[in-house]
Amino acid sequence: MMNLIGDPWIPVVFQDGQNGTVGLRGLYERAEEIRDLALAPPQRIAVMRLLICMTQAALDGPKDRDEWLACKPRIAPESLAYLDARQAKFDLFGNTPFMQIRDLKADKYASLDKLDFGLASGDNKTLFDQSSVPEGRTHAAGWASLHLLTFLNFSTSGIVGQANWGRKFSGSTTAAPALKAAHLFLRGGDLSKTIWRNLLAKDDVDTMPNGTWGKPIWDAFPKSPDDRACVENATQTYLGRLVPLARFVKLESEGGMVSPSCIIGPASKALKFEGLPSYREPSETVVWNKAKKEHQPLCVSTEKHIWRDLGAVLALQENESDAGAGARTLKNLYQIADQDGQFDVWIGGLIPVPGKSAIVDDAVEWNLSLPVGILGEVELKSYQTNVVLADKFAGYLSSAVRAYLDEMNAYKDVRKGIVKRATSIFWQELDQRHRLLLKDRPIDDDWKFIVRKALEKGYGLSCIHETPRQIQAFVAGRKRLRLHELRAKGGKNGESE
């Protein structure tokens, strides 16, 4: 009824700008005609992880950097042959349903809508989804395929329902491995190049924590919750974790659609996907948390543009020092930079609600075209120095606004909002000008000029200075901006073109 290999379920955009939907066979057959995936951030990440997993399993490699450089022509034919030998394993229903447990049972069923983080389920309405009903909604099989894959990558922690697979599984569980991180994928001019650019060589995988190659989950699916060898492959190997069995799920067909009721239960405790330092997702950036004295994945935010973290995102450290390290595939960049010295990256992820990791707040993404020269140690350090400068003066701005509010005896309930408004204006100004930092020439004085203007705008628009008392408070606070530190050393202080 639905096979992920032959039936269409992946939205794409072709080179001519037309949108379409393809299955896995069509994707590999037409990879050079496809410009990009046409997916929201969590779906893009989940599908990219699936494609990387299948391609690397089909190639059984590449084993090293030299083999990676030569393997691109083999990707489509060997991936197609790999899929043709596994038709039954990619059926959404049947004897070996894709990423599901056929013998799964439950006393209480869940709503199929739960597979999509953007939908309300049951009788819980949301602002953008008023169509939910207690009994749930049917969905097309292609929709279910895409959202099942996404759900397994991004399931939140907390109570997830119940399931019975030999014994009952219920209660709380941990988050799926892709959830709490910013993910980076290199992009090419077509989907074939994009897949190729994101493959890791076996000798690169060997250097990762628990860097065992392993098998895709469908080639070593646990026969029971106690199938130790398959469980270890699923949770502790590179290929096994790329498409994670993070929840026990079973879908049912209903009149050509997928039934509104399904089984969603927590996985067994053995199927726990450890994070840092035990394991690292290859597309995530690792940063050092000074307060906790540990490495953590870099997280995305709706309030913070990714340019402010590019120093960490693009770091190429061989060993993950206190500074952390970027996505593992960044090492491929020296071989794949375009002739004009540019490379394209996609960065994005899901954002859980702060303090409530069981609830998804939003999703964000950025597409960046960057000069390959920025990967140099000196260039990246210079970039990061200028970001640190902006961070420092954002702190001065907050201090200046608070000093103004102290002089004005402002009420406590309005102080936080005014400080936030000032810093928001400051960062919005810099968000519009950050590409100056990517230019291949010294820009320190120009950047100081831009930071100074952003400071003055944020402070001036947030601190009213019309009455004598307001002007007095404004002058007192303005001293804390420390604008004298932003003067150019050479005497000239203005943006040059």
N, C-alpha and C positions, 0 to 999 in steps of 0.2 A: 504493500500500500504506500509506503514511504521509504525510500532508500536514499541516504545522504550522498551516495556516489552519483546516481543517475538523475534524481529528481531535484529541481531547482529550489534553493533555500537561502543562498548567500547573495545579498544585494551588492551590485558592483556598478562602476561607471566605466564605460569604454573610452577608447582614445578619441572617438568622434564626439564625446560629450553625452551620448545616449546612456540612459540607465537600463539595467537589466538584472535578472536573477539567474544564477547558475548553480548547478550541483558541483560536487568535487571533480567529476570527470570534465565537465565543461570548463571549470576554472583552470585546470591544468592544460587542457587542449587549447584554450584561448588566452592563456596567461599573458602573452605578448600583446594581445589586443585590448586587454583590460588595464586601464590606467590606475585604478585604485579600488579598494573596498568602499562601499557606500554605507557605512555603519556608524552608530553611536559609539562613544569611547569604550564602554565595557564589552560590547559585541565585537568591536575591532580587536581588542586585546585577546578575547577568547578565540576568535577565528584565526588570528595570526599564530597563536600558540598551537592550535590544531594543525595548521599548514606546516609550521616548522617541524612539529613532531612527526607528521607523516612523511615529509620530505627527507628528514634525517634518517628515519627508519628505512625508507626505500633505498637510500644511498648507502646505508650502514656506515655513515660517515658524514662529511669527509674526515679522514684520519689526521690531517695536518693542514697547515696554511697553503702549501703547494697544491695539495689535492683540492682544497677549497677553491683556489683560483681557477682550476680547470673543470670544475664539476657542473657549471651552469647548464651546458647543453644536455646533461644527463637528467636534469631535474624532472622535466615533463615526462619523458618516456618511462623512466624507472618508477616514478610516482604512480603513473597510470597502471603499470604492470603490478605494482604493489597493491593498489586498490582492487584491481580485477580479481586478484587472488583472495580477496576478503569481502566479497559482496555481502554475504550474510551478516557479517559483523557490523555493517553500517545500516541495517534495517532499523527503523525506529520501533517497529513491533516485530514479533516473531520469536523464534527459539533463543536467539542471542540479541535482544534489543539493545541498540546503541546506548552505552553508558547507563544502563538500567539493570535491575535485578528481576528476572522473570518470575521467580518464586516468591517475590516480596508480598507480604500480606499486611493488613492493618485493621484495627477495630474502628478507627476514625480516619476518614479521608480528608485530604487537603484540597484547596481550590487550585486549579491549573494556573490561575492568574498570578499565583505566588512566584512563578518562574520569571516574571517581568517585574523588576524593581520599580518601574514607572507606573504600574497599575495598582489600583485599590483592589482588595480581595474581600470576598464575603460582603458584609454590610458596612464596611468601612470606606466611606467616600474620601476622595482627595480633591484638591482644587481643580486639577486637570483631568480627572477621571470620575465621572458621575454615573458610569454605566454598570458598576459592579452590582451583583445580586448575591444573596446568601448561597444559592446553589452553584455559583460560578458560571463561567462562560466557556463555550466551545471555541477552539482556535484551529486554524489550518495546521497541517502537519509540518509545513516549512517553518512557520512561526514557532512551533513547539521545538523543532530541532535546534534553531538558533538560540532560543532562550533557555533551553535545557543546558546547552553547552556553556552559555554565559553564567547561568545560575551555579553550576558546579565550580566555576572559577572564582565567583564573587559572593558566595553565600556568606551572610553575616553570622556572627556568633549569637548565642542565646538559645531560647527555646524554639525548636523547629518542627515539632510534631512527633509522630511515632511511626514505627514500622516493625515488622516481624520477619526476620530472616533466620530461621532456626531458633531464634530467641528474640525477645522483645528489645527494641532500642527506642528510647524516648528521653526527653529532658533536654538539658543544655549541651551545647557543643561549641567548638572553636571556629574561627573564621576560616574560609577557604584561602588558599595561598596567594591569590592575586589581589586580594581586597585592599590592604592598607599600604599601597605603594604607587609611586609614579612610574609608569612603564614607558620605555623608549624603544622605538623601532626605526631602523634606517629605511629610507624610501628610495625607490628607483623610478625610472621613467615609465615602467610598466610593472605588473604584478610579478612577472617572472624574476625581474631584477630585485624587486622588494623581498621576495622569499629568499633568494640567493644571498642577499646582503645580510640577512639575519640568521644565517646558519652558523653554528659553532663547530669548530674542528674538535675531534676527540681529544687532542692533546690540550685544548683550552678547557674542556669539560673536566679533564683530570685535575686541573688546578683549583676547581671549585670545592667548597665544603661538601663532603659526601659526594664527590664528583664521580659517581658510577654511571656509565652510559645507560644501561637498562633497556627495557622494552616499552612500547606504548601500552596503555592499559588494556586495549582490546586484544592484544596478543598475549596477555598474561592476566586475564580477568580472574579475580578471586572466585573459587568455586564455593567458598563459604567464608563467614567472618573469621574463621580460624585458619585460613589458607595462608600460612606464615610467609612462604616464599613470594607469593603474588602480592601480599600486603606490603612487604618490604620493597618490592619493585615499584609499587604504586606510590609509596611515600618517600623513598630514599634515593631514587635514581633520576637522572636528567630527563629521559624520555617519559618515564612513568608519571612524573609530576606535571608535565606540560599540559595534559588533559586530565585533571585531578578527579578522582572519585571521592569528592568531599561530602556527599550526601547519598543516602539510599533512596532511589527514586524509581517509580514505575508508572508509566502512562498507559492509557487505554484508548483504542479507537472507537469512534461512534459515528456511523453514517458518513464516512469519508472525512470526518474531522477528528480532532482529539477531544476526548471526553472532558467535561468541565471539572471532573473529580479525578484526583490522582493520589498517589502515595508519596509523601515526602517525609523522610525520617532522618535522624542523625546517624552518621556512620559510626562504626564501632570505635572504641578508644584506640585500637591499634592503627586505624586509618586516620591518624592525626598528622597534619602537615606542619612539621616544625619549621620555624623561621630562623633568622640569624640568632646565634652564630652557627647553628647546626646545619642550616641549608640556606641558600640564597637563590631567589628567582633570577634567571639570567638577564631579564629586561629591566630590572629595577636598579635604582641608584642607592648605594650604601653611604650613609653619613654617620658622623660620630656625635653622639649625644653627650655633651660635656657634663650635664647635670647627673645623668644616670651612669656615665662612664661605660657606655656600650654602643655598639654599632646598631643602627636602625635603618629601615628603608625610608628613603625620602618620600614624603606624602605630598599630594597636590592640594591646592586650596583655591576657592573662588575669589579670595581677597588678595592673592599673591601671584603675580605673573611669573611664569617660569624663568624669565631672563635673570631674575634675582638669585636663582639657584644653578645657573649654567656652570659656574665654577665647579660645583660638585657633580653635576650631570655629565660633564665632558671630561672628568678626571680619568686618567689612564694608568693609574698606579698598578704595578704588577702585583704587589701585595697590599691588602686593604689596611693602610695605616690609619692613624687617627683622622686623617682627612677624608677617608672613605674612597669610593671608586664608582665610576659610571657603569652603564650597561656593558656586558662582556663583549658584545659585537662591535663596540667602538674600535677595537683593534683592527677591524676590517677596513677602516676608513682610508688608511694610507694606500690601499690598492684600488679603491673604488671612487675616489674623488673625481668629479667631472672635470673636463678639460679647463673650465674656467675657475677651477679651484674651489668650487662650492660643493656642499653635500646637504641633503635634506633629511630632517628627522621629524618624526611624529612623537609627541609626548602627551600622555593623558592618564586618566584613572578615575576611580570612584571615590567619593568623599563620605565617610560615615559621619553621623552627627557627633560632635565632640562630647565625650562622656557617655555616649549611647551607641556603642559599636554595632548594635543589632539593627540600627536604622540607617538607611542610606540617605544622605542629604542632597547630593548633587553629583554631576559628572562634568569634567572639564577636559579640554584638549587644546594643543597648540601644534601648528605646523610651522617649522622654522627652516629657512635656508641659510646656512652658515658657511663662512670661509674656512677651508681646511686648515689654514694657518693658525686659527685660534687654538688648535690642539697642541701647539708647541708649549713647552713648559713655561717659557718667559711670557708668551702672549696670554696664556690662561691665567698666570699669576697677576699680570697687569689688569686683566679684565676683573678678576676677583677683588683686587685692591680698590678699584673704582666702585664696585658694588658695596664693599665694606664702608667706603666713604659715605655713600648714600644712606646706609643703615645707621651710621653714627649720627648723621645730621637729622635723620628722622627722630632719633632719640632727643636731640637738642630741641627739635620743634615741639615735641610733646612737653618737654620741660618748660619751654617758653610759654606755651599756651596755659599750662598749669599755674605759672607765675602770674600771668595776666588774670586768670580766674581768682587767684588768691587776693590780688589787689582789688578786685571787684566784689569780693565776698560772695561769689556765685554759689548757688544752691548745689548740694552734693548730687542731686538727682539729674542735673544737667551737665555736670562737668565731664563725665565720661564721653557723652555724645559729642561735645564740642572738640575734645582732643581727638576723637576718632575722625571727625569731619576734617580737621586740619591735616592729619597724616594721610587720609584718603586722597585729598586734593594733591598733596605732595607726590604720592606714588603714582597717581593718575598722570601727572605731568611727566614723570620720568618714564612711565610705561610707553608714552608716545615718542620718547626720544632715545630709548635704550639702544637702538641700532647703531647709534654713533659709536658705541663701545666695540662694535664689530668691524670698524674700519681699520684698514691696514696702514695706520700711521699713528704717531703719538697724539692722544686726545685728552690728556689729563687736564689741561687748562680749560679746554672747551667743556669738558664734563663738569668741572667746578662751576663754570658759569651757569650751566643748565641747572645744577643742584641749587645754586644760590637763588635763581629765579623761581624755582619750585618752592623753596623755603619761604620766600617772600610772599608768594601767592597763597600758599596754605595758611600762613600766619595772618596775612592781611584780610583774607575772606572769612576767617573763623573768629577773629577778635575785633569786634566793632570798635571804631575809634573816631567818634563824632563829638561827644561831649568832653569838656575838660578832664573829668575824672577818667573817662575811657581812654583818652589820649595819654594821660599819665600812666595808667596801667599798661597800655600798649607799649610805651617806651621802656617801661621796667621789664616787661616780658621779652621784648625784642633783643635786649642785651644778651639773653641766653641762647640766641640763635648762633652766636659766634661766627658771624659772617666774615670777619677779618681773616679767618682761616681758609676761606675760599678764594682769596686773591691769587692771581697767577704769579709764579716766581719770576717770570721774565718781564713782568710789567704789564703785558697785554692780558686783558681778561674779557674775552668775548668769543662767541662761537665763530669759527672760520669754516669756510666751505672750500 
